[in-house]
Amino acid sequence: MTRYHARWIVPVAAPPIAHGTLIERAGRITWLGARDAAPASERGDEHVDLGDAVLLPGLVNAHCHLELTAMRGFLDGLAFREWVLRLTAARRAVLDQAALLDAARLGVEEGVRAGITTFADTGDSGTGFDAMLERGVRGICYREVFGPDPAQCERAIAELREKFERMRSRETQLVRAGLSPHAPYTVSDLLYRATAALARELAAPVAVHIAESEPETELVVAAAGAFADGLRKRGIATAPRARSPIALLDALGVLAVDPLLIHCLRVDEDDIRTIADHRCGVAHCPASNARLAHGIAPLAELLAAGVHVGLGSDSVASNDRMDLLDEARQALLFATARSRSPNTLSSAEALELATLGGARALRLDGEIGSLEVGKAADLAAFPLGARARGPTHDPASAAVLALAGTPASFVAVAGRPLVRDGRLLDADSSLARRVQESADRLQLWLASADGARATSNPQPTANR
């Protein structure tokens, strides 16, 4: 058995424990409570004193794009459609499978250093799946599918099935495969229906970007706006599809397969009621939403309706970093600013979004998200003195409001340490250099005539 001792243990599902001890055996939590009340130590027990630290459940990143880590800062200052076009064109022209895998590896390393133990990754290449398997973290890799033209549906679904089944054959107890019909501006109604049917057939988890931006809503509701204009230029017919993006997913049967709904900024009372009725989880990405000028999601309204909400970093292409404690802080601040009420969201509730809320949204709360006897020993400890030397009145408030940006001093997944004394174990010393080389190639492409032409006038591709 291993005994972890810390100044504070925050179980999330129970009150904080001062001068606490957590006992782990065979990857499971077998006891936690005050240190002076712990069962007698047995011969051979390992004691790990985390010191003046707060020990939390491993953080749950409910939405990220690990394969895009090389694009940090590459897409600044663009309107959303132009942002999407540059990302798509540059990725296709510059980043091969090896570069995407290294980017995903670096994304996982960054997340682990920040105390993230579970990743809900969405990607086209599947490299996030490989990177999670390599590092020994927990997660779901949702394989994306694209096809705004109904004529693409049959081939897109056949390819998606093949990719998913290859991933599923390599699943472990920690890492699973899923499906992701990307968004209304890249997925036809026919492809949405077909993906939902495939998910039902294969019992696969699903994630979908939805209700994120104004041009997405304009496309769905009125067949107008930048995305609609772009589709027409490609010869793809557009017409009004539903009264809202959420209503579209409901009508097409997507909500019936229990998807994770990513973003959900532009939702009204009827949409929120529909989400709650279907018991769909939501990945809330406050930093990315703000960075792309989409706005502030109605977090308080979603929570009040009983929706399971987790926090996502989104990709570093739209956020620039992967820091769930900072995401919790911004969720609290944005919710407070939106409501103009100081008690809209407490620090403890914000911390829950980064842990148990994300686990619930991903349907993993029976295994992770809180420190409870019987659950997996996914752990993250943060030093309280890293930012300021005391005082600590409330460890949850300290974690959310004071420790954002603080590297974790200790991280474990299913009892296996990944970070000790602030050092990532088995780190790849050349990985950052290799990803920087990919970033340099992206800059060269952007400065080229091909990059300028692809960004301003992208050509149709097989899937996008």
Buried (B, 14 or more C-beta within 10 A) or exposed (E): BBBBBBBBBBBBBEEBBEEBBBBBBEBBBBBBBEBEEBEEEEEEEEEBEBBBBBBBBBBBBBBBBBBBBBBBEBBEEBEBBBBBBBBBBBBEBBBEEEBBBBBBBBBBBBBBBBBBBBBBBBBBBBBBBBBBBBBBBBBBBBBBBBBBBBEBBEEBBEBBBEBBEEBBEEBEEBBBBBBBBBBBBBBBBBBBBBBBEBBBEBEBBBBBBBBBBBBBBBBBBEBBBBBBBBBEEEEBEBEEBBBBBBBBBBBBBBBBBBBBBBBBBBBBEEBBBBBBEBEBBBBBBBBBBBBBEBBBBBBBBBBEBEBBBBBBBBBBBBBBBBBBBBBBBBBBBBBBEBBEEEEBBBBBBBBBBBBBBBBBBBBBBEBBBBBBEEBBBBBBBBBBEBBEEEEBEBBBBBBBBBBBEBBBBBBBBBBBBBBEEBEBBEEBEEBBEBBEEBBEBBEEBBEEEEBEEBBEEBEBEEBB
